[in-house]
Amino acid sequence: MLRDVASVDTRLTLLGREHAFPILLAPTAYHRVLHPEGEIATARGAAAAGITWIVSVGTTTPIEEIARATAAPLWFQLYFQSDRVFTRDLVQQAEAAGCEVLCLTVDSPIIGPRNRQARAGFRLPPEMTTPHLYDIGQGKQAVMDPRRVVATWQDVEWLRGFTTRPLILKGILDGADAVRGIQAGAAAIVVSNHGGRHLDTAVAAIDALPDVVEHVEGR
């Protein structure tokens, strides 16, 4: 109480860029299901608000088209797929489009049950695709299958070995995992439990945060 807030400054520098405030727009898929302009409208809205958007690999609009629609910074979210050549090509495609940071989601070794979607019978319309979520090995839209995609810390190091962008790991809930991520080359850690819908009994992200911060020790 009774603090002078007339000149509050919320700016911070994160991964080499100044942000107006510590807010990012998180990756979510299938925007064209909700609006005909889909991710293009999202990119413009994020730019108008001065927010950096993390584009989901489940976008229904190619990353190149999104990048052409906005001058605002974009990050790109990635899942490992069974075809490593495809994964490498996708990373390089995102880099070529100008994405400044690569965000690897690590908390989804298998897709959790989405009961509301199942009850609603949700399906993508047949004319709509996810151009960056395609498994060449299966020749169809990818479904994360732990029998085919067994990602480990060695894969994180492999990814860090060729990407030219800072790599952040999304989905860390444990201090020791955060330290291991830094050792594997991560530039930052996103403490997240994926909305609590992927790993049963996962701790709340806000409860995991202090332990992660303590272990990271400012790194």
Disulfide bonds with the S-S distance in Angstrom:
none
